[in-house]
Amino acid sequence: MSIDLSSLNENQRQAVEWDEGPLLLLAGPGSGKTRVLTYRIARLLEMSPNKHFNILGLTFTNKAAGEMRSRIEGLVSNARERTLLTTFHSFCAKILRQHGNHIGLHPDFTILSQDHDREAILHEAIKQTGEIETTAQRLLPFINGLLNNCVAIEEVESLLVKNNVDNTHKLAAIYRNYRQLLKKTNSLDFASIILEALELLTNKPAIRKQIPRIYTHICVDEFQDTNMAQYKVLKQLVHPDSPNLFIVADDDQIIYQWNGASPERLNELRQDFEIKEIQLPENYRCPAEVIEIANRLIVNNLSRSQNKQKLRSAKVARNTSLRIKHFATFDEERDWVAKDISSRPESERIETVVLARTRKLLDGVVQALQNNGLNGYVPIRKDDFQSAPMQWLHAILRLANSRQDREQLRRICQAFYRLEGINLNVDEIISNAAISEGDYLRSWRDMVLKRHSELSAPCLKIVTEDVSKLLDYMNFLNLLKNAFDWFNKFNAEEPFNDYQQEKSVWENIYTNIKSNYGEEQLSLHLLLQELDLNSKTPEPPKNAIRCYTIHAAKGLEFKHVYLIGLVEEQLPSWGAVKKGNNSPEIEEERRNCFVAITRAEISLTLSYADNYFRWTKKPSRFLQEMGLILCQKSSTT
């Protein structure tokens, strides 16, 4: 089967057929970059059927990795055997599972995906340090910043002194204690996964040299979102003599500066590699009118790549593609948006999105939609399961992996009470575990079986057979298969909130894990790793009107887009406005606006009001830059 490249434009084809060496693909929104990236990987595989090199594809979301995997498998037959398409965090966790013992990590380390788990560790780090007027919740973003910027323990104090930070000595001690406590508890948070992998690769050259031998070609999607730590890891993965690096990026879509992304990253890439560049300015998504205002807007950013080409629309201009609406108050704005959406046919409503810079505005729109008989949906990120069945299953797998994890035991007992009505005392289980070498899971099972007459038949079978196999042989497959029979029985009698949604999320994650790694390689460590690294946010309900923040909409496209709240101190944000018109913060807000308007496939409606929550607001400077309202000097401060 030969890959057909006839549908690609000249620049796309040139990128797909790129041979050896580093290449930067500057790909604008709607330019077909995912198609180019997947064709590139598929072509490499097709052109080398008898070779044994592997290809590593790195991106930032498991959803994006899954989409790439599906497309490539549709093009070539042996894709899974020779490609690993995954996220930075998953790949770094894989390295640490294999080689983390060199830096004091056991392969069964736990990933802390919940802020309250991280805050508990940080609280202990603060307690160890002594008197300081702060809380773990307030200090967590500070710790994240240090980790994302690759600050070593021995360097942190001098860095804080250089930046005139108060309480330098104690903050440095807290950072040191936090990282040491993570190691002591065999735990990692998201940022530490990247930093620990970097330190492993930096300090263990023998391990670092292995990776380029396995993955001779590395492809990175959404490179503009990388922080310093991720970029340094990437440099460690590339072969120094033959850097076959294929980078896809767009510096007009950098909207994660709070997580360490920066326009400087592309400049670093250009300095570190003799990299060739190809641009994809052709836009196949947006109407011509939208592309015109997008170009007018983004040209005001000074930190863009030099010689960046304007977007070119592949669509014919239509008079109905772009609307701008002005209202006296936000209440009028949200009510009009809701009524306008309700006037659309149902087939159009489900292809519609309302975008805003902040969640607060979206909540108002949801209420207005409800007043018009429509269901509005604002996604809320979930990092853990909340229904009793899924909480029990996830916690029992975690406890099997780490047999003295008190928090997982607590979650198991809490969920089990909701499932079977049997109340077990956590402290009693831990006390009894002393006779089983401190194995909390074994002690839990034994206490449950003492009350076997109170158990439902499916539960008794699960505990007697499947939990026992998990205990003795780490065999979790039977438990996964049979647990849902038990859960479904309860759900039919008394439905658990969120269970069906969470079951669907679990099934999707599990399917993706098997697809990427193969069921024969599926271990408990790998299963827990991918469960912890994946969001538990369910898909939007059918027929719901999606209401997203701009960040949540990045990478998506919609037939009809409403962008609300285009006023100063909303978009751009209050914090950015205070920094000044030429600040990096204003440039990022401009990119936020650029990302939002380029989600539209058919129509774009922009709206603003004079008053929000009793505060008078001026029209956004971005409306002026797009040429949609007359210049007002007072809003360009």
JOBELCOR-V221392 format. One record per residue. N is the residue number from 0. RES is the residue in three letters. OMEGA is omega in whole degrees, -180 to 180 (* if undefined). Layout:
N,RES,OMEGA / N,RES,OMEGA
This chain:
0,MET,-179 / 1,SER,-179 / 2,ILE,-178 / 3,ASP,-179 / 4,LEU,-173 / 5,SER,-178 / 6,SER,-178 / 7,LEU,173 / 8,ASN,-172 / 9,GLU,-179 / 10,ASN,178 / 11,GLN,-178 / 12,ARG,179 / 13,GLN,179 / 14,ALA,-180 / 15,VAL,-175 / 16,GLU,178 / 17,TRP,-172 / 18,ASP,-176 / 19,GLU,176 / 20,GLY,-176 / 21,PRO,179 / 22,LEU,173 / 23,LEU,178 / 24,LEU,177 / 25,LEU,-170 / 26,ALA,178 / 27,GLY,180 / 28,PRO,177 / 29,GLY,-176 / 30,SER,179 / 31,GLY,-176 / 32,LYS,179 / 33,THR,177 / 34,ARG,179 / 35,VAL,-178 / 36,LEU,-180 / 37,THR,176 / 38,TYR,179 / 39,ARG,-179 / 40,ILE,-179 / 41,ALA,-180 / 42,ARG,177 / 43,LEU,179 / 44,LEU,-178 / 45,GLU,-177 / 46,MET,-177 / 47,SER,-174 / 48,PRO,-176 / 49,ASN,179 / 50,LYS,-171 / 51,HIS,178 / 52,PHE,178 / 53,ASN,-179 / 54,ILE,178 / 55,LEU,176 / 56,GLY,-177 / 57,LEU,176 / 58,THR,-172 / 59,PHE,178 / 60,THR,177 / 61,ASN,178 / 62,LYS,179 / 63,ALA,179 / 64,ALA,178 / 65,GLY,178 / 66,GLU,177 / 67,MET,-178 / 68,ARG,-179 / 69,SER,-180 / 70,ARG,-178 / 71,ILE,179 / 72,GLU,175 / 73,GLY,-178 / 74,LEU,-179 / 75,VAL,-171 / 76,SER,-173 / 77,ASN,-173 / 78,ALA,-173 / 79,ARG,-178 / 80,GLU,-172 / 81,ARG,178 / 82,THR,169 / 83,LEU,-180 / 84,LEU,-169 / 85,THR,178 / 86,THR,175 / 87,PHE,-176 / 88,HIS,180 / 89,SER,-179 / 90,PHE,179 / 91,CYS,176 / 92,ALA,178 / 93,LYS,178 / 94,ILE,-178 / 95,LEU,175 / 96,ARG,-176 / 97,GLN,-170 / 98,HIS,-175 / 99,GLY,179 / 100,ASN,179 / 101,HIS,179 / 102,ILE,174 / 103,GLY,177 / 104,LEU,174 / 105,HIS,-177 / 106,PRO,-178 / 107,ASP,-178 / 108,PHE,-179 / 109,THR,176 / 110,ILE,-179 / 111,LEU,-178 / 112,SER,-178 / 113,GLN,179 / 114,ASP,-177 / 115,HIS,175 / 116,ASP,178 / 117,ARG,-179 / 118,GLU,178 / 119,ALA,177 / 120,ILE,-178 / 121,LEU,177 / 122,HIS,179 / 123,GLU,178 / 124,ALA,177 / 125,ILE,-180 / 126,LYS,180 / 127,GLN,-175 / 128,THR,-178 / 129,GLY,-173 / 130,GLU,172 / 131,ILE,-175 / 132,GLU,176 / 133,THR,177 / 134,THR,178 / 135,ALA,-179 / 136,GLN,-179 / 137,ARG,-173 / 138,LEU,-175 / 139,LEU,177 / 140,PRO,177 / 141,PHE,178 / 142,ILE,178 / 143,ASN,-179 / 144,GLY,178 / 145,LEU,-179 / 146,LEU,-178 / 147,ASN,180 / 148,ASN,172 / 149,CYS,-178 / 150,VAL,178 / 151,ALA,-178 / 152,ILE,-177 / 153,GLU,-178 / 154,GLU,-168 / 155,VAL,-176 / 156,GLU,180 / 157,SER,178 / 158,LEU,-180 / 159,LEU,177 / 160,VAL,-180 / 161,LYS,-178 / 162,ASN,175 / 163,ASN,179 / 164,VAL,178 / 165,ASP,178 / 166,ASN,-175 / 167,THR,-174 / 168,HIS,-177 / 169,LYS,178 / 170,LEU,177 / 171,ALA,179 / 172,ALA,178 / 173,ILE,179 / 174,TYR,178 / 175,ARG,-179 / 176,ASN,-179 / 177,TYR,-179 / 178,ARG,179 / 179,GLN,178 / 180,LEU,175 / 181,LEU,179 / 182,LYS,-177 / 183,LYS,-179 / 184,THR,-179 / 185,ASN,-177 / 186,SER,174 / 187,LEU,168 / 188,ASP,-174 / 189,PHE,-178 / 190,ALA,-179 / 191,SER,177 / 192,ILE,-179 / 193,ILE,-176 / 194,LEU,179 / 195,GLU,176 / 196,ALA,178 / 197,LEU,-179 / 198,GLU,176 / 199,LEU,-178 / 200,LEU,-179 / 201,THR,-173 / 202,ASN,-179 / 203,LYS,-175 / 204,PRO,180 / 205,ALA,178 / 206,ILE,-179 / 207,ARG,-177 / 208,LYS,-179 / 209,GLN,-169 / 210,ILE,178 / 211,PRO,176 / 212,ARG,180 / 213,ILE,-178 / 214,TYR,-177 / 215,THR,177 / 216,HIS,180 / 217,ILE,179 / 218,CYS,-179 / 219,VAL,177 / 220,ASP,178 / 221,GLU,-177 / 222,PHE,-177 / 223,GLN,-179 / 224,ASP,-177 / 225,THR,170 / 226,ASN,-174 / 227,MET,-178 / 228,ALA,180 / 229,GLN,179 / 230,TYR,179 / 231,LYS,175 / 232,VAL,-180 / 233,LEU,-180 / 234,LYS,179 / 235,GLN,-176 / 236,LEU,-173 / 237,VAL,177 / 238,HIS,-175 / 239,PRO,-176 / 240,ASP,179 / 241,SER,-176 / 242,PRO,178 / 243,ASN,-172 / 244,LEU,-179 / 245,PHE,-172 / 246,ILE,175 / 247,VAL,-175 / 248,ALA,172 / 249,ASP,-178 / 250,ASP,174 / 251,ASP,-179 / 252,GLN,176 / 253,ILE,-179 / 254,ILE,-180 / 255,TYR,179 / 256,GLN,179 / 257,TRP,179 / 258,ASN,175 / 259,GLY,176 / 260,ALA,-176 / 261,SER,173 / 262,PRO,-180 / 263,GLU,-176 / 264,ARG,178 / 265,LEU,177 / 266,ASN,176 / 267,GLU,179 / 268,LEU,180 / 269,ARG,180 / 270,GLN,-175 / 271,ASP,-178 / 272,PHE,172 / 273,GLU,-167 / 274,ILE,174 / 275,LYS,-177 / 276,GLU,172 / 277,ILE,179 / 278,GLN,174 / 279,LEU,-178 / 280,PRO,-177 / 281,GLU,-179 / 282,ASN,-177 / 283,TYR,-174 / 284,ARG,-165 / 285,CYS,172 / 286,PRO,-177 / 287,ALA,-180 / 288,GLU,179 / 289,VAL,179 / 290,ILE,180 / 291,GLU,-179 / 292,ILE,177 / 293,ALA,178 / 294,ASN,179 / 295,ARG,-177 / 296,LEU,-167 / 297,ILE,179 / 298,VAL,179 / 299,ASN,177 / 300,ASN,-176 / 301,LEU,-175 / 302,SER,180 / 303,ARG,175 / 304,SER,177 / 305,GLN,178 / 306,ASN,177 / 307,LYS,-178 / 308,GLN,174 / 309,LYS,173 / 310,LEU,176 / 311,ARG,-178 / 312,SER,176 / 313,ALA,-178 / 314,LYS,178 / 315,VAL,179 / 316,ALA,177 / 317,ARG,-178 / 318,ASN,-175 / 319,THR,-173 / 320,SER,-172 / 321,LEU,176 / 322,ARG,172 / 323,ILE,-175 / 324,LYS,-179 / 325,HIS,-177 / 326,PHE,178 / 327,ALA,-177 / 328,THR,177 / 329,PHE,178 / 330,ASP,178 / 331,GLU,-180 / 332,GLU,-177 / 333,ARG,179 / 334,ASP,179 / 335,TRP,179 / 336,VAL,-179 / 337,ALA,180 / 338,LYS,179 / 339,ASP,178 / 340,ILE,-179 / 341,SER,180 / 342,SER,180 / 343,ARG,173 / 344,PRO,-177 / 345,GLU,-180 / 346,SER,177 / 347,GLU,-177 / 348,ARG,-178 / 349,ILE,176 / 350,GLU,-175 / 351,THR,176 / 352,VAL,171 / 353,VAL,-179 / 354,LEU,175 / 355,ALA,179 / 356,ARG,-176 / 357,THR,179 / 358,ARG,-176 / 359,LYS,178 / 360,LEU,-179 / 361,LEU,178 / 362,ASP,177 / 363,GLY,179 / 364,VAL,179 / 365,VAL,178 / 366,GLN,179 / 367,ALA,177 / 368,LEU,179 / 369,GLN,178 / 370,ASN,178 / 371,ASN,176 / 372,GLY,-179 / 373,LEU,-180 / 374,ASN,176 / 375,GLY,-176 / 376,TYR,173 / 377,VAL,-178 / 378,PRO,175 / 379,ILE,-176 / 380,ARG,176 / 381,LYS,180 / 382,ASP,178 / 383,ASP,179 / 384,PHE,-176 / 385,GLN,178 / 386,SER,-176 / 387,ALA,-179 / 388,PRO,-176 / 389,MET,176 / 390,GLN,180 / 391,TRP,-176 / 392,LEU,-179 / 393,HIS,-177 / 394,ALA,-178 / 395,ILE,174 / 396,LEU,178 / 397,ARG,-180 / 398,LEU,176 / 399,ALA,-180 / 400,ASN,-179 / 401,SER,-164 / 402,ARG,179 / 403,GLN,180 / 404,ASP,-176 / 405,ARG,-177 / 406,GLU,179 / 407,GLN,176 / 408,LEU,178 / 409,ARG,-179 / 410,ARG,177 / 411,ILE,-178 / 412,CYS,179 / 413,GLN,-179 / 414,ALA,-179 / 415,PHE,177 / 416,TYR,179 / 417,ARG,-180 / 418,LEU,-172 / 419,GLU,179 / 420,GLY,-180 / 421,ILE,-177 / 422,ASN,180 / 423,LEU,-177 / 424,ASN,-177 / 425,VAL,-178 / 426,ASP,179 / 427,GLU,178 / 428,ILE,-179 / 429,ILE,179 / 430,SER,179 / 431,ASN,-178 / 432,ALA,-179 / 433,ALA,-179 / 434,ILE,177 / 435,SER,177 / 436,GLU,176 / 437,GLY,-178 / 438,ASP,-177 / 439,TYR,-178 / 440,LEU,179 / 441,ARG,179 / 442,SER,177 / 443,TRP,-180 / 444,ARG,-178 / 445,ASP,179 / 446,MET,178 / 447,VAL,-177 / 448,LEU,175 / 449,LYS,-180 / 450,ARG,-174 / 451,HIS,-178 / 452,SER,-180 / 453,GLU,-174 / 454,LEU,171 / 455,SER,-177 / 456,ALA,179 / 457,PRO,-180 / 458,CYS,180 / 459,LEU,178 / 460,LYS,180 / 461,ILE,-175 / 462,VAL,-177 / 463,THR,-173 / 464,GLU,-168 / 465,ASP,177 / 466,VAL,178 / 467,SER,176 / 468,LYS,177 / 469,LEU,-180 / 470,LEU,-169 / 471,ASP,-173 / 472,TYR,-175 / 473,MET,178 / 474,ASN,-176 / 475,PHE,-175 / 476,LEU,178 / 477,ASN,178 / 478,LEU,179 / 479,LEU,-178 / 480,LYS,-172 / 481,ASN,-177 / 482,ALA,-176 / 483,PHE,173 / 484,ASP,177 / 485,TRP,-179 / 486,PHE,-177 / 487,ASN,178 / 488,LYS,-180 / 489,PHE,-176 / 490,ASN,178 / 491,ALA,-178 / 492,GLU,-178 / 493,GLU,-172 / 494,PRO,176 / 495,PHE,177 / 496,ASN,173 / 497,ASP,-174 / 498,TYR,-177 / 499,GLN,178 / 500,GLN,-178 / 501,GLU,175 / 502,LYS,178 / 503,SER,177 / 504,VAL,179 / 505,TRP,-178 / 506,GLU,178 / 507,ASN,179 / 508,ILE,-178 / 509,TYR,178 / 510,THR,180 / 511,ASN,178 / 512,ILE,-180 / 513,LYS,-179 / 514,SER,-176 / 515,ASN,-173 / 516,TYR,-175 / 517,GLY,-176 / 518,GLU,-179 / 519,GLU,179 / 520,GLN,-175 / 521,LEU,176 / 522,SER,177 / 523,LEU,178 / 524,HIS,-177 / 525,LEU,179 / 526,LEU,-179 / 527,LEU,178 / 528,GLN,-177 / 529,GLU,175 / 530,LEU,-178 / 531,ASP,-178 / 532,LEU,180 / 533,ASN,173 / 534,SER,177 / 535,LYS,-180 / 536,THR,-178 / 537,PRO,174 / 538,GLU,179 / 539,PRO,176 / 540,PRO,178 / 541,LYS,178 / 542,ASN,178 / 543,ALA,174 / 544,ILE,-177 / 545,ARG,179 / 546,CYS,-171 / 547,TYR,163 / 548,THR,-179 / 549,ILE,180 / 550,HIS,-179 / 551,ALA,-177 / 552,ALA,-177 / 553,LYS,-179 / 554,GLY,-179 / 555,LEU,175 / 556,GLU,-175 / 557,PHE,-180 / 558,LYS,-176 / 559,HIS,-176 / 560,VAL,171 / 561,TYR,175 / 562,LEU,-174 / 563,ILE,173 / 564,GLY,-179 / 565,LEU,179 / 566,VAL,175 / 567,GLU,-180 / 568,GLU,166 / 569,GLN,174 / 570,LEU,12 / 571,PRO,-177 / 572,SER,179 / 573,TRP,-179 / 574,GLY,-180 / 575,ALA,180 / 576,VAL,-179 / 577,LYS,-179 / 578,LYS,177 / 579,GLY,-170 / 580,ASN,-178 / 581,ASN,-176 / 582,SER,173 / 583,PRO,-179 / 584,GLU,178 / 585,ILE,178 / 586,GLU,178 / 587,GLU,177 / 588,GLU,177 / 589,ARG,176 / 590,ARG,175 / 591,ASN,179 / 592,CYS,178 / 593,PHE,179 / 594,VAL,-177 / 595,ALA,-174 / 596,ILE,-179 / 597,THR,171 / 598,ARG,-168 / 599,ALA,177 / 600,GLU,-177 / 601,ILE,-177 / 602,SER,178 / 603,LEU,176 / 604,THR,179 / 605,LEU,-177 / 606,SER,177 / 607,TYR,-180 / 608,ALA,180 / 609,ASP,-173 / 610,ASN,177 / 611,TYR,176 / 612,PHE,177 / 613,ARG,177 / 614,TRP,177 / 615,THR,-178 / 616,LYS,175 / 617,LYS,177 / 618,PRO,-180 / 619,SER,175 / 620,ARG,-179 / 621,PHE,174 / 622,LEU,177 / 623,GLN,-179 / 624,GLU,177 / 625,MET,179 / 626,GLY,-175 / 627,LEU,173 / 628,ILE,179 / 629,LEU,-179 / 630,CYS,176 / 631,GLN,-173 / 632,LYS,-176 / 633,SER,-178 / 634,SER,177 / 635,THR,-179 / 636,THR,*
